[in-house]
């Protein structure tokens, strides 16, 4: 007999809302594998995916009495999982130490990453991010990050102040961080962020 025949999901959700740990454990068992696979596909790092699964279910437990599920519990879980993954990617993009830790963890796997379609995806995503910058900001970013110009050299070449160059770079890097977090996956983000920061 399968879990779905043994346990009626609406009843489990009612029991969960009442604080029943057995109902929570049963829902965890039913959905752990699918949520883990979804998150692994998103972040590409098994330990990060497992940590995120635990965060998702901890969130469910914390808000159990206030759960409002308008579609299905499965859809709700996937939405919470997606949001947790985005939050994690944003955190990685803002935290130098965490980004370096993730990059070190990923480094042994990067030879696999740097082949075939992943390389194409990396280049495509990076170019999309650069292309989406405002025109003047894009010029500044290309001069400073791709051509290796100092802020002073870029300022002279573009006929604007060094402070304006600096402000363009701050804004460009913030934009790139947000763009990559929304569009990329963990391995791609780690490579690009390591390249531009």
N, C-alpha and C positions, 0 to 999 in steps of 0.2 A: 504493500500500500504506500502511495506517495504522500509527502507532506501536505500537498494540496487537498487530498481526501481526508487526511487526519485532522487538519486545522482549517477552519473557515477564516479567511483573512479579515473580513469585517469584525468578527468576534475577537480575533487577536488584537486588532487596533483598538477596540473598546477596552479590552483588558490592559493593553499598553497604556492607554490614557488614564486608567485607574492605578497605574504604577506596578502592574504585574510583571515581575522580572522574567518569569517563564515565557510569557508572551513575547517580551522583548528578545529573549534568547532565540525563540523560534523564528521570529522575523529576521534576526541576524543570520541564522543558519540558512534560511531560504534565499536571502539576497546577497550574502557576502560574496559569493563567487562571481555573480554578474556585475556587481558594483566594482569589485577588484579588477575584473577584466576591462571594464569601461575606463576606470582611472588609469590602469596600466597603459592602455592604448593612448591615453591623453598625455601622461607624464613620462612614459617610457622607462621609468626607474622603479623596479619592484618594491624596494623598501619605502620609497615615497608613496607609491600607490597603496601599500598596506597601511602606512601611517594615516593616509587620507581616509581610507575605509573606516578606521577606528574613529577618526574625527567626525565623519558623517554620522556614524551610529551614536557617538557620544552626544552629538547635537540633537538627534532624534530623542534620546533619553532625556536630555535636559529640557526639551520643549514638549514632552509627551502630553502634558495636560492641555496644551494650547494648540495641538496639531489640527490644522484645517486642511483637509485633503479634498480638493475639488475635482480632480480627475481620478487617478489611481495612486496607491501607495508606491508602486513601481515608478511612475512618472515623477512623483514627489521626490523620491530618493535620488533619481538621476539628476533632477534639478539642483538638489542640495549638493550632490557630488560635483557637478559642473562648477557650481559657485565656490566650493572648497578648493578645487583644482586651480581656478582662476586666482583666488586669494593667495594660494601657495606660490604661483608663478609671479604674482606682483611682489610678494615678500622677497622672493629670490632676486628679482630684478632690482630691488631697492637696497638690499643688504649685501655689501661687498664680501663680508666674511662667509655668509651663507652661500653666495654665488660661487665663491672659490671652493667651498666644501663640496658643493654639487658638481662643479667642474672636475675636481679631483676624483670624485666618485665615478664620473662619466668617462674620464680620460682613457681607461683601459678599453672602453667600448667604442672609442671614437674612430678607430681604424675601420670598423664595420660601418659606422655612420658616414664616413667620408667617401663612400662609393655609391655609384648609381643614382637612383632617384632622390636619395636623401641630399646629396650634394646639390642637385638641381633645385630641390625644395629650399635648401638653405640659401642659395644664391637668389632664388626668386623672391623669397620672403624679405631678405635683406634689401634687394633692389626696390621692392614694393614700399618698404618703410622709408627708404631714402627718397623715392619719387613722391611720396605723400607729404614730404616737408614743403613748407612755403618756399617759393623760388629763392629768395635771398638767403634764407636759413639753409637751404639745400647747398647753395654755393659755398657758404661758410663751412658746413659740415664736410663737404668733399675736400675743400682746401686743407682743413685741419686734420681730418681723420684719414682720408685716403691719400692725400698728397704730402702729408706730414709737415705742413706749414705751421709755424708758431702763430699765436694770436696776432703778434705785431706784424709779421709778414703778410698774413691774410688781410689785416686792416689796411696796410699800404696798398696791396693789390686791388682791394675793393673800394678804397677811398672812404673808409669809415673808421670810427674810433676803435681802439683795442677793447674798450668796455662794451661797445656794441657787439663786437665779435664774441666776446665772452658771454654776453646775454643770449646771443643766437645759439651758442653751443649748449648752454644750460637748457634752453627751451628745446633744442633739437634732441638732446640726449633724453630728456623727460618724455618727449613725444615717441622716440624710438622704443624706449622701455615699455610704454603703455601699448604701443602698436604691436610689438613682438609678444607681449604677454597675452593680448587678446587673440592673436592670429596663430601663434606658434605652438610647438610642443616642447617639452623640457629639453631634449637634446639640442634642438635647433636654437632655442633661446640661449642655452648655456654657451654654445659656440659663438653666436653673434654678440652676446653681451661681453664675453671674454675678449672678443676682437675689438669692440668699440669703447670699452670702459677701462 
